[in-house]
Amino acid sequence: MARPRLYDEPRIATAVRLPTDLHERLRLEALRRQVSANLLVERAITVYLERLPPLLDEA
C-alpha cells in the first residue's frame, strides 16, 4: 500500500548542489528536529523568498 499524500499541489523533484559542510549541517539539523531535510529546505526557501526586498524597478 502506498504512503498517503501529504500535499494537494503537485511536487517537482529538484537537485541542488551543496558544499559538504552545509549538507552535513542540514542533515544533522533535520535529524535533531526529527523532520526531513526536504522540509527544512522548503521552509528555508519560503522564508527567504518572503523576506526578499522588491527590485528597484518594481517599487
PyMOL commands that set and color helices and strands:
alter all, ss='L'
color gray80, all
select helices_A, chain A and resi 20-33+37-51+56-58
alter helices_A, ss='H'
color red, helices_A
deselect
rebuild
show_as cartoon
